Amino acid sequence: MIKAKFGSYVRSRTLTAQINEVLAKVLCHNLCCLVQASYEGLAA
């Protein structure tokens, strides 16, 4: 799901930056899931 939403490539060069980029994508994915779940709860 994360690859489909945010792309499958990591654009950073250094290992630390790559890890931070992947963690940021995971964080954004979790936030998107929370927002979607809250809207589904309102619609019910």
Secondary structure, 3 states (H helix, E strand, C coil): CHHHHHCCCCCCCCHHHHHHHHHHHHHHHHHHHHHHHHHHHHHC
